[in-house]
Amino acid sequence: MKLIESIMTNNPCYKAGKKITVLGLMLHSVGCSQPKALAFINSWNKSSYDRACVHAFIDGNDGTVYQTLPWNHRGWHGGGSSNNTHIGVEMCEPACIKYTGGSSFTCSNLEEAKAVAKRTYEAAVELFAMLCTEYSLDPTADGVIISHKEGHARGVASNHGDPEHLWTQLGMGYTMDGFRKDVKAAMVTEDTSSYTKIMGTAVATAEQMAAYIKAKNPSVAQSVIDMIPLYLSEGKAEGVRGDIAFAQSCLETGNFKFEGTAVTLAQNNYCGMGVTSKGKTGNSFDTAQLGIRAQIQHLKAYACADALVNECVDPRFKYVTRGSAEYVDWLGQKENPNGKGWATGKGYGGKILTILNAIIGTKVEKPVEEKEVWYRVRKTWADAASQKGAYHNLEYAKKCADENKGYSVFDESGKVLYSNTAFEPYLVKVSISDLNIRKGPGTNYARTKYIPKGVYTIVEESDGKGATKWGKLKSGAGWISLDYVKRV
């Protein structure tokens, strides 16, 4: 079923603005040889046309349904009390019939006429099934779905014979009882067990959302990252999944690049709100929080009929048929059994879900928690009894060592990190005749001469190339490798 909203805003009935509680649906046919729905809409959508107004026309040429009144507006279609309770729908009639008096007509092309009648009948079945679902109506219950003719018999409508007169004279075999059964059959309950509800608790975290958008748009504005938590807090306030709203924003803004979109970052409009046609710039909001709040509220309008928690800031809230899209899957009008939805594009809800699932699947690197380290001040690692203190701060541990001569700072493995032990000169014995004296601690320093066998005083130690440790001679002659001497 193709459903086009074409509200007749100039008709006095629409301007009267009276509302009804929908209790039923009334089926009409137009009573003249005109298959084009737009012919009626163009004629009736005038302030001077105060004779009638229906909720929809069904085009005879292609079966398109044109909604001409909001469903809960009081129409002028039944000519009686049925206007107070029933939605009225007109089926257009074939061009090849000619009325001869009352409800009687002749037909110049029966095959063509039957094709038109079949087309409008089938579209009416789909439309009535949708409306029965939306308003929780049982199509086979007494008085719920009636024709104009049946309405007259019940005393709630004027004296008309439509649409049965058309079906009977064309030999269609259609009856209102059959129509009601067909509507009932068309209301097969859709399996929604795998669908994603808009209302609920967010699954994705703010960290996952940030990681996702940075991966998709490395140059994303920092203000976008900063406002991500608002999706979760505003969503939580209204019971809406904030991660769904964020996924929708990623779709509507092209991952916040705003390339080719009708809105800009400065508008604080991240969902295309108010962009109802090409060239529209959409709504603007004073702050990012208000823009996100409006988006959350608009999603809630589609998802359920619950009252808002916060004051309404959504300028289009009033235009939504409450509870008409409980699932993300139904946010696209083409997938919505009620013909409603946020967007007209095919697969709109599915696109949001693809982004949402990618966000939920985003892995976030958790910061490595710094391990609590102790630095101990002792004479030696083995001498635990000598410990002066234990510190988490290395500088405090060093200060303690400085205040206690002969003490060092050890890590948890016993490694010396800092020492305040003053070096004490000691004697070594040289027993070989070819031990080199070098200008510095390492074989990369020049050799000066050999040191004779004997006993010498070492006044300083150092690491260096070519030896485990180097010792500086007290005489100032240079450095020798301590690997070839013996301490005495």
CORVEN-V971493 format. One record per helix or strand of 3 or more residues. SS is the DSSP state (A for helix, B for strand). FROM is the first residue (numbers start at 1). TO is the last residue. If there is no record, write none. Layout:
ss: (SS/SS)
from: (FROM/FROM)
to: (TO/TO)
//
This chain:
ss: (B/A/B/A/B/B/A/B/B/B/A/B/A/A/A/A/A/A/A/A/A/A/A/B/A/B/A/B/B/B/B/B/B/B/B/A/B)
from: (3/12/24/37/56/65/81/86/97/104/110/145/148/164/176/206/222/242/265/288/317/328/348/375/384/389/394/408/416/426/435/447/454/467/479/482/485)
to: (5/16/29/44/58/67/84/91/101/107/134/147/154/170/186/216/238/253/267/303/319/330/360/378/386/391/402/410/419/430/438/451/464/473/481/484/487)
//
